[in-house]
Amino acid sequence: MLKKDLRQKYKELRKSLSINEIDELSIAIANNTLTLPIWDKDTFHVFLPIERLNEVNTEFIMHILQGKDKNIVISKSNFETHEMSHYLLTDNTKFQTNEYGIPEPTNGIAINTQNIEVVFVPLLTFDKKGNRIGYGKGFYDIFLNQCKTNTIKIGVSFFNVEEEITDIHEHDIKLDFCITPYKIYTF
């Protein structure tokens, strides 16, 4: 299917989820992270969800990372350049929700993209080859291109895999894994 059709389909599917369903599915996704071969890494990038778009609640993933004493990195988006700056999450980090509904740090210790070892990637859907569809702004394609080639890219999705996304571009970055509440996909 084409990206635009898949975007519409999965926006509608997410819209139909209740708050309780989102939390239950997000907890199952977080629990599935425990079986991934990533726990020898130290620095993890986690997106903060846009609640009004019913994104995966990454709070549960962050609790696991904190429990394992990992460095958690969060981002702030520049909507003019479509680039993100990255900050270490600490007890002193303050947040403000931007005009798009994304919670972002207002202060913090800047982290170089090259130091990030694992990235949890937001998405609407993905296919059997590890291609993913986001909202189409390119923030994560730019960000993932700036990461080291061995940075592990993990998508998180409430829904299972699509057969194929037919209009993939050469600049689209593939995932290494995608976690759903039911299964982990490896690419």
N, C-alpha and C positions, 0 to 999 in steps of 0.2 A: 504494500500500500504506500501511497504518497504521504510525506510528512504532514502536509496540511490536513489530510483526512484523519490521520492517526492522532494529531494534536487535538482535533475536535472531539474524537471518540473518547480519548482518555481524560480530557477536561470534564466531559459529561459524566464519565464513570466516577471520577473523584468527587464531583459535586454531589453525587448521590450518597456518599458515605456519611454516616453520623459521626459525631465526636467520639462516642464510645468505640465505634468500629475503627476509626483512625488510630486511637490509642492501642487497641488490641492488636491491630495489624503492625503498628510501629514497634510494639514490644516483641512480637514474633520476629520481625526483621532484626532488631537489636540482638535478640538471643541467637539468631543464625550467624551473626558476625563472629561468635565465639569459636566456630569451627573453621574459620578462614586461616590461611597460613600467613598472618600479618603481625602476630604478637611479638616478633623479634624487632619490630620497628618502634621508633620512639615518637615521631612527630606526625600527627594526623590532622588533616583539614576536614572540618565538618561544616556543612551549610546549616543555617538557621532557617526554619520553615516559614513560608508565607501562609499563615493560618487560614486566611480567607480563600485560598486556593486549595485547601485540604492536602497540603504536602505532607510527606512522611515526617512525623515528629521525631527529630533527631536527639531530643533530650535523653532518650533511653540509651542511645549509642554513646552519648557523652558520659552518662553515668558509668557505663562499662569501662570506657577509656580512663576516666578519673580513678575508678577502682583499681585499674592496672597501672596507675601512676604514669600515664602517657601525657605528652604535650598535645594540647588541643589548640588548633589554629582556626580562627574565624575570619571572615572577610568583610570588606566594605567595598561597595560597587561605585564606579565612576560611570555614569550613564552617558557622558559625552564621548569617552574613549572606549567604553565597553571593557575596561580593564578593572581588575580588583586589586586592592592592597590587603595584606594579610597581617593579622595580629594574634599574639599569644593570648589565650584565654586565661585570666587570673582571677583571684577573688576580688580584685579592685576594678575589673573591667566594667565599664558603664555602657549601656545600650540605649539606642534611640531607633525607633522604627521610621524608615524613610518613606517617601511618598508612594512607593510601590508596595508597602506592607512588609518590607524585609527588615528584621531587627539587625542593626549594625553596631559595631563598637564605636564609641566616641573617643576612646583613648586606648592606650596600650603599647606593648612592645612590638615593634614591627618585625616581621619574619620574612626572610628572603624565600622566594618560591622554590629555590634550589634545595632548601632545607626540609621541604615537605616530602615525606616518604609515602604516605597513603592519603588518597583523596576520596571522600564520600561525595558522590556526584548526584545532584537532584536531576530528575528526568520525568517525562510523561510516560514514555514507553521505550522499549528496546527490542532488538531482534536477535536471532540465533547466531549472528556473526559478531555480536558485541557492539553494534551500532546503536546509538541512542538518539532520542528526540527530547529536546528541552523546549523552551518557549521561543527559540529562534533568534535570540539577540546575540548569541555568540560569546557570551561571557566565559563560559567554561571551555570552549574551544581555544580561546586566547590564553586562558589560565593554564590549561593542560599542556598547551604548546610550550609554555614557559618552564614547565616542570622538567626534571631530569627524565630521561627516557625510561628509567627503571622505576619511576614512581608508580605505585599500584593505584589503579582507578576502579572504584567500586560504585556501581549504580545501586540505588535503592528504589524499589517499586512495589506498590500494593498489588500489582497485577502480573500475571505470567507473561512469558515471551510472545512476541509476534513472529510470524514466519520470516518476513523480510520487509525492510524499509527500502523502497525502490529508488528513491532519489537522494542517495548519499553523495556528498561532495568530498573532494580529496582532502580538504582541510578539517573534516570531521574527525574527531578523536574517538577511537574505540575504547570500550571498557575492558578491563581484565576479568572482572566479576560483576554479577548483578545479584542482589539479594532480594528475594520476595519473602512474604510470610511463610511460603510453602516449600521453597527450594532455593538453592544457590546455583546460579549458572556460571560456568567457567568458560572463558574464551581464549 
